[in-house]
Amino acid sequence: MSDIIDRLETPLNSFISGYVIKPEICDELINYFTKNKHKASPGCMWDTTVQKRVVKKHLKDSLDLVVNPSETIEPIKKYRLALQECFDKHSMRYNQLTGFSPITINEPINIQYYPVGGGFKTYHCERKHPSKADRVMVFMTYLNDVDDGGTKFEYLNIETPAIKGLTLLWPPEWTHSHKGVVSETKEKYIITGWYNLVSEDKCHLLPKTPYGNSVKRSLSNFINAR
């Protein structure tokens, strides 16, 4: 049974896809965050002046809970399987992705909490440093409804709504610089991270997970597998 219950219409040339996953997956992730809130840290951002990640609360006001990409605890497992379904549909929409080297989530995933008035308030992209050159796709899921708290893409004239379960995928490049729309009325929860390219000779080093470390496949094989 599919974990996707709806989709967001976006222009093909935006290279942004949006799929809505089941709300109960979001509820379980918020509960997971709440139970582990003592492990969360203030959100960091990359500072080009000092060339490292720093806390700048006036620009990014959040609490971030780091999740190992190999984590198999039930709330994370359910989300990862739903996310894989979203990524597969995104790959069908932009089928050049099916010819890439193996792609996997190889960096920590973040569950982020933004208080009322909080947010990532400055435009940024997801690949600003050579150490992040293997990032090929960004994913983000809104975990609750926030009427006045979506995401604005600087150069695309697109503002996505913060709809519970809406999972967005987009390229990590400067072309997709974005920032959060700050809500003055509600708290906001998201889960976010990146898909990474993995060289063929390093695939054997990846941990075994239920999620499928490599999504390299031909489009015809993908369609036949459905």
Secondary structure, DSSP 4 states (H G I P E B T S, - for coil): --SEEEEE---GGGT-EEEEEPHHHHHHHHHHHHHTGGG-EE--EEETTTTEEE--TTTEE-EEEEE-TT--SHHHHHHHHHHHHHHHHHHHHTGGGGGSSPEE--S-EEEEEE-TT-EE-S-B-S--SGGGTTEEEEEEEE-S-EEEEEEEETTTTEEEEE-TTEEEEE--SGGG-EEEPPPSS--EEEEEEEEEE--GGGGGGSPP-TT-S-----HHHHHHH-
